[in-house]
Amino acid sequence: MSGAYEQDRRRRPPKTFLISADLRVHDAVEGSILLKRGSFCLEQDLAKSRVDQALVKVHTPFTVKHWCLGFFISGDPGKLQQMGALQLNTPLWVSVGQQGELAEAELKYVGPLSRGSNAVYFGVELKGSAMGKGTTNGTHRGHRLFTCPDACGLFVPVSHIQPRSWSRSNILEAQSRLQHNILLATAEPPSAPAQNQVRGPFQVGQRVSVHQEENICAGEVRFCGALPGRSSSEFHVGVLLDTPVGNWDGIYKGEKLCHIPSKLYGLLLPASAVSSEQSFHQKPLQPKPVVKQAPPPATKPAPAAHPPVATKPAPTTHPAVATRVALLPPTKQGLKPPPLPPPKAVQKVLPTPPVPPPKPQNLALNLEKPHPSNGVHHPPPPSDLEVGSMVEVNDPPLYGVIRWIGRISGVPETVAGIELDQELSAGTDGSYLGERHFRCPANKGLFVKLRNCRRDSRFPAPETPVNQVERCNSIAFAEWGSERVEEHTPPVDGDEARELYQGWKKGIQGHLNSCYLDATLFSLFSCCSSADWLLFWPSNPEEHLSSCQAQDLLRCEIVNPLRRNGYVCASKTMALRRMLEAASNDASFTSQEKDPEEFLNKLFQLLRVEPLLKIRSMSREPQECHLYQLFPPTHSPSPSVPASPVESPIPLSLPSSMRVASVQNLLETSFLHSGLKFVEAPSCLLLLMPRFGKDFKMFDAILPTLSLDITDLLDDTLRQCSICQTVAEWECLQCYEDPDITPGHLKQYCNTCNTQVHSHRNRLSHNPVKIGIPEGPWPDPLMCTRRTMSLFAVTCIETSHYVSFVKHGPQPTDWLFFDSMADREGGQNGFNIPQVKACPEVGRYLSLSEEELSRVDPGSLRETVRRLLCDSYMCLYHSPELSLYR
């Protein structure tokens, strides 16, 4: 038998066992050994020892799948076998919320959440009243594992689920077992502190509050301990503040104690000057009553004296119930409430049947103060209770909804009128002493002092709002992080750029209204190097430390990682937003919506760089700026007369169906009507499209000109006569809109042509202007190269959300679409998932003329094309040859 057993052992690997009961065994080497329930053991030679034979009887073999589940259930082999055999779409009970409330669900996924992980999780879809309490739609970190509606999915360990059946005994048993498993999974023995170990009063990462100039400021502990060279008994705390009111950069006497991104956000204080954030909220807040007095009835009877108030509980056969509820006296017997319309039923799905209400004779009508029973003191009522809040009173509790809050004559405190879930013999219909305060079915109205109300314990308490600014810099974003890249990384183009950027979790991750910044940075730096001079603009660290820090962050944490890995985490852009907030003293930069031009102006000021544009007006001193706002033309943006047929790859209709203007036309008319000229040709030109607010747009569509001609917009440069191509010396504003001379184009003339054109009787009122030209002589006709700029990106807006289109190669179809918040994982405390995708279809429309585009049916436009043409906000142009000289 021993030989057969040895052969069997060679054929299969040894089994692994889970110990299901405590057992003491004897080992020849170790002596007596206590094997604890829940331990894992490997099969040994069972023929050698009777003790080993006995050991098998209290072991249960299990598979690798059961071993992965065993991380969450200790010592319950039956549960492992049962859970490992669950099939998809199995009805389940799942524990949700901090209170472990049981909710209906269906099993949709079983397996690991990420590659390389052995831990088995269960993906469930919440059903019934639990819908909307989930954290996902079936995706985990950008990967879809199953499909369900938003906020209806959960990923939970096996300890949080039970097969669902509908008997009351099974519900109670499931709830008990879930609570037991959760305790087993989370309980850890307390670790004894080492002797003589000095422990600080605060932990790194703890939320605290400090007094600063008679104000209370919140922040997070980044350092807690003794300062270098100081007594070890004197603790100091380094705090990273939520608002820019600090004065410490994390360094003490040349030694770095912690990382503070900006000096304005740091404080170093004695521990006695810092308090935990919770301690500032321990003082009870006096709730503000919402008084909603109903008008008195038309025939109100004479008021009767208030009924006597019992100061001691009446004798009762249920002492556990007596003295626990503070009820107001019900309506007097002689007063009949007016007839009520049929009330609207309040339907609620309860996880467990409600406790039956006590009989009227067991209730003490006490208005003075609640009497705790059995040493159980209920917490004070939440200060945010309001009409519509679900509450409970008494113990055992009575459940209901607050329908009215206000004052009642003779009662010194605020009173709440509650509509109970169940009828109560002592209840009313919403009236008190003949005065109606709200309407509800008979025997369901109850009036109690507001301070005696507690939030309904059957439902999880609302979570404390999370500071999303701090959360972005926390460990929550660790798995979404991006690495710092020190080496300068030039952009790639063509197919290489498409392969680098295309896909989910690509581009710049959005967070907390950051789309304006994400879209602008991706447009500027992803596939174009014309703005790279911003990354290397010289600055003195001793004089302008914040400028150097911002430039380093922009170069090494955002631009270089974006060009190398195709992705940047939201924590990097949040750090830049913090710096902009500190530099501008504008706390809204880290949380609120902004416009791209506001962001760029603040960024250029922080980096202390020269303006991009120099523009002269009417021979005055040139003005400097970073962007230029276009103004609409005065003539019709699109021809209304049908033009001759044109060859187009896109089906066109007649007549014109859209109001269209090109960027070329908008720029020329803006400069011409304002008398503006570029002092020098810009290397990068950022143009804001004409809009009035977020809703009203000047045009149905704006055509981004692929090659922008700025030759005639330059000051003191050679220009050709529009008629004979010799050197132009005159320019005429009125001729721009003249229908007889190609309207919508700049007109400049030599002396001879200017005289002939303005001799016509229709142009005698024109006022041509003399333009400056460099000293000659110049050949006739003049042969000069036109100065053009190329379109490399377009930023668009729709319903306050910014996206961008970027040209990534020389081909007309080389276009990428970027959205920093294309999808989301989780709810309020989830993560945005950025996406970049190719959109070659937009190239066909950009090659059309204004007249052709005006005849395109708007309903035929694809979504990406429509957003580019109809929602454009800023067009970005560059001159690659000029950007080398900045």
Secondary structure, 3 states (H helix, E strand, C coil): CHHHHHHHHHHCCCCEEEECCCEEEEECCCEEEEECCCCEEECCCCCCCHHHHHHHHCEEECCHHHHHHCCCCCCCHHHHHHHHCCCCCCEEEEEECCCCEEEEEEEEEEECCCCCCCCCEEEEEECHHHCCCCCECCEECCEECCCCCCCCEEEECHHHEEECCCCHHHHHHHHHHHHHHHHHHHCCCCCCCCCCCCCCCCCCCCEEEEEECCEEEEEEEEEEEECCCCCCCCEEEEEEECCCCCCCCCEECCEECCCCCCHHHEEEEEHHHEEEHHHHHCCCCCCCCCECCCCCCCCCCCCCCCCCCCCCCCCCCCCCCCCCCECCCCCCCCCCCCCCCCCCCCCCCCCCCCCCCCCHHHCCECCCCCCCECCECCCCCCCCCCCCCEEEECCCCEEEEEEEEECCCCCCCCEEEEEECCCCCCCECCEECCEECCCCCCCCEEEEEHHHCEECCCCCCCCCCCCHHHHHCCHHHHHHCCCCCCCCCCCCCHHHHHHHHCEECCEECCCCCCHHHHHHHHHHHCCCCCCHHHHCCCCCCCCCHHHHHHHHHHHHHHHHHHHHHCEECHHHHHHHHHHHHHHHCCHHHHCCCCCHHHHHHHHHHHHCCCCCEEEEECCCCCEEECCEECCCCCCCCCCCCCCCCCCCCCCCCCCCCCCEEEHHHHHHHHHHHHCEEECCCCCEEEEECCEECCCEECCCEEECCCEEECHHHECCCCCECCCCCCECCEECCHHHHCCCCCCCCCCEECHHHHHHHCCCHHHCCCCCEECCCCCCCCCCCCCCCCCEEEEEEEEEEECCEEEEEEECCCCCCCEEEEEEEEEEECCCCCEEEEEEEECCCHHHHHCCCHHHHHCCCHHHCCHHHHHHHHCEEEEEEECHHHHCCC
